[in-house]
Structures are given as structure tokens and as C-alpha cells.
Amino acid sequence: MNNSTSSTKRPTRVYDCFSDHDIGTVHGGGGGSRTKTGGPHLDAVYKEIMQKKEALFDRFGYIHIPYCSMRCKYCGFYKYSISSAHIDRFVELLCVQLKNTAGFPYTKTAPFKGFYFGGGTPTALDVSQLKRILTILNRDYAFADDREITIESTVRELNDQKISLFKEHGVERLSIGVRLLMMKSAAIWGGRPPDWKLNLF
């Protein structure tokens, strides 16, 4: 009897769920492709750094959510269109990786001054998925008193439920690109404007 499948190592990193993965980077190179710096050597350097206990610099974290409801012409970041099954897998692995990272000496040495969610469009995730991630951050990571959690978004992806969730979990800042608020700009850049008109006071 072949037991090879039972010994397969369970993925623990978010980029293990991307079929075109060749390294562990998050930002794209030219045309939104993956950059070519990293691999096993990068993993080794990461593990070495995370074992350090020095607190020479303020701690900041970045979480990349590589999903958008549509692709804008101007954006060269590495991203995927929304697929519910793919996002579920990504969020599951992201939560595993966040929990693992919280246990490293480097993470525990000093409180975090802030976390930034970029993408992609982080608010392309639904309320339950965002809640899972934010719950782990608030539970497993130490924060400074003047911390700031920032989440990139578009107007289209925001709703009352998500805004209430952000307030409840300490998100102090939303980063919203205003170039797509106007119909003309949206047409030029290939984005999608909101369904309502923007009134300026």
C-alpha cells in the first residue's frame, strides 16, 4: 500500500496556494509578475532574523492581500481576481502563518507600532475572513499604545458591516484611492467607479 500521500507536508505559508509561485515575495515585478529574488536562501535569512531578540527598530507589519474584484490598467502589483475557494484557502494559510510568526523571538521582543494591509484590495475579503485575521493580530501580537492599523480599500468594497468590524478591532485608518471616485478617471484607468455620485462640500 502506498502511503506517500499521508506523509505529504501540509502547507503553512500563504504563497503555497499559488500555482505560479517561485519565491516568497508579495509585490510584483514588471507587468504584475513575481520578482525573481529569493527562494530557499530568502527563507533561511528570514528564519535567522526572526530568531533575533534585538529591539533596535520600531516594529511594523505588512500583510498583502492579492485579490481584486477587477484589474485596473494602471496597477502592476501581483494580484488575482476574486475566487471564493481560492480566497478561503489563502485566508486559512495566512492565519496559520500569522500564528506561527507571532511565536518567533523577534516578534515578541518589542510591540508593534502598526500593521498595513495592502494589495490587491484587502477589503475584497468578506467580513468573516477579515475578522479572522484581525482577531489573530489583536490576540497574538503586542501593540504600542499609539499603534495604527491601516487597510487599503476602494469605496465599492466598504459597507456598514466592514466599517463596524474595523472600529471594533482597532483599525484607525483606511487608505482609499480617490482617482476612481469620478466617472471620467475610472474610464481612463480601467477601474470601476462607485454606484453613487460624490458630493463635494
C-alpha positions in Angstrom: 0.0 0.0 0.0 1.3 3.4 -1.0 1.4 5.8 2.0 3.1 8.7 0.1 0.0 10.9 0.3 -0.3 10.6 4.1 3.3 11.9 4.5 2.8 15.0 2.3 3.8 18.1 4.2 0.8 20.4 5.0 1.3 23.9 3.5 1.9 26.6 6.2 2.6 29.6 4.0 0.2 31.8 2.0 2.2 31.6 -1.2 1.9 27.8 -1.2 -1.6 28.2 -2.5 -0.5 30.0 -5.7 0.3 27.6 -8.6 2.8 30.0 -10.2 4.8 30.5 -7.0 8.6 30.5 -7.3 9.6 32.6 -4.3 8.1 34.1 -1.2 7.7 37.7 -2.3 4.4 39.6 -2.4 5.0 42.6 -4.7 5.1 42.1 -8.4 7.8 42.8 -11.0 7.1 44.2 -14.4 3.6 43.6 -15.6 2.5 42.2 -12.3 4.7 39.1 -12.5 6.6 37.8 -9.5 10.0 39.2 -8.9 13.0 36.8 -9.1 14.8 37.5 -5.8 14.5 34.9 -3.1 13.9 31.2 -2.8 15.5 28.9 -0.2 18.1 31.5 0.6 15.4 34.0 1.5 13.7 31.5 3.8 17.0 30.9 5.6 17.6 34.6 6.1 14.0 35.1 7.3 14.4 32.4 9.9 17.7 33.7 11.1 16.3 37.2 11.5 13.2 36.0 13.3 15.3 34.3 16.0 17.0 37.6 17.0 15.9 39.3 20.1 17.2 42.8 19.4 14.8 45.7 19.5 16.8 48.2 17.6 13.9 49.4 15.4 10.2 50.1 15.7 8.1 47.1 14.7 5.8 47.4 11.7 4.0 44.6 9.8 2.7 44.4 6.3 0.0 41.9 5.1 -0.5 41.6 1.4 -4.0 40.5 0.2 -3.5 39.8 -3.5 -7.2 39.9 -4.6 -9.2 42.5 -6.5 -12.8 42.5 -7.8 -11.3 43.6 -11.1 -8.0 44.6 -12.6 -7.2 48.2 -13.1 -5.0 49.2 -16.1 -2.5 51.3 -14.0 -1.7 48.6 -11.4 1.3 46.4 -11.7 1.1 44.6 -8.4 0.9 40.9 -8.2 -2.8 40.0 -7.8 -5.6 37.6 -8.5 -9.2 38.1 -9.4 -11.7 37.0 -6.8 -12.4 33.3 -6.4 -14.2 32.3 -3.3 -12.4 28.9 -3.0 -9.0 30.4 -3.6 -9.6 33.2 -1.1 -10.7 30.7 1.6 -7.5 28.7 1.1 -5.4 31.9 1.2 -7.0 33.1 4.4 -6.6 29.7 6.1 -2.9 29.7 5.3 -2.5 33.4 6.2 -4.0 32.7 9.7 -1.6 29.8 10.1 1.4 31.9 9.1 0.4 34.8 11.4 0.1 32.5 14.4 3.5 30.9 13.6 5.1 34.3 13.1 3.8 35.5 16.5 5.8 32.9 18.2 9.2 34.0 17.0 11.6 35.8 19.4 11.9 38.8 17.1 8.1 39.2 17.1 7.9 39.1 20.8 10.8 41.4 21.6 9.1 44.7 21.0 5.4 45.9 20.5 4.3 46.7 17.0 3.7 50.3 16.1 1.5 49.4 13.2 0.2 47.0 10.6 -0.6 47.9 7.0 -2.9 45.8 4.8 -2.1 46.3 1.1 -2.9 44.6 -2.1 -4.7 44.0 -4.2 -7.7 45.2 -2.3 -7.8 43.8 1.3 -11.5 44.7 1.6 -12.3 42.3 -1.2 -12.3 39.7 1.6 -15.7 39.3 3.3 -16.4 40.2 6.9 -15.8 36.8 8.4 -12.4 36.5 6.7 -11.3 39.9 7.8 -12.5 39.2 11.3 -10.3 36.0 11.5 -7.2 37.9 10.5 -7.8 40.9 12.8 -8.7 38.7 15.7 -5.3 36.9 15.5 -3.5 40.3 15.3 -5.1 41.6 18.4 -4.8 38.4 20.3 -1.3 37.2 19.4 0.7 40.4 18.8 1.7 43.1 21.2 1.0 46.6 20.2 2.3 50.0 21.3 -0.2 52.4 22.8 0.0 54.7 19.7 -0.4 51.9 17.2 -2.0 52.3 13.8 -3.7 49.7 11.7 -4.3 50.8 8.1 -6.3 48.9 5.5 -6.3 49.8 1.8 -9.8 49.8 0.2 -12.0 51.1 -2.5 -15.3 52.8 -1.9 -17.1 49.9 -3.6 -15.8 47.3 -1.1 -16.8 49.2 2.0 -20.1 48.6 3.8 -21.5 49.2 7.3 -20.6 45.7 8.5 -16.9 46.1 7.5 -16.6 49.6 9.0 -18.1 48.3 12.3 -15.7 45.4 12.2 -12.7 47.8 11.7 -13.8 50.0 14.6 -14.3 47.0 16.9 -10.8 45.6 16.1 -8.8 48.8 16.2 -8.4 49.8 12.6 -7.7 53.5 12.8 -7.1 54.3 9.1 -8.5 53.5 5.7 -6.4 54.2 2.6 -8.7 54.8 -0.3 -7.6 55.8 -3.8 -9.7 58.8 -4.8 -8.8 58.7 -8.6 -11.6 56.2 -9.2 -14.4 58.2 -7.5 -15.0 60.1 -10.7 -16.5 58.5 -13.8 -14.0 60.0 -16.2 -11.0 59.0 -14.2 -12.4 55.5 -13.8 -12.8 55.1 -17.6 -9.2 56.2 -18.2 -7.6 54.0 -15.6 -9.8 51.0 -16.3 -11.3 50.9 -12.8 -14.9 50.8 -11.7 -16.5 53.9 -10.1 -18.9 53.7 -7.2 -22.6 53.4 -7.8 -23.3 56.7 -6.1 -22.3 60.3 -7.0 -19.8 62.0 -4.9 -21.0 65.4 -3.4 -18.2 67.8 -2.6 -18.8 70.4 0.1 
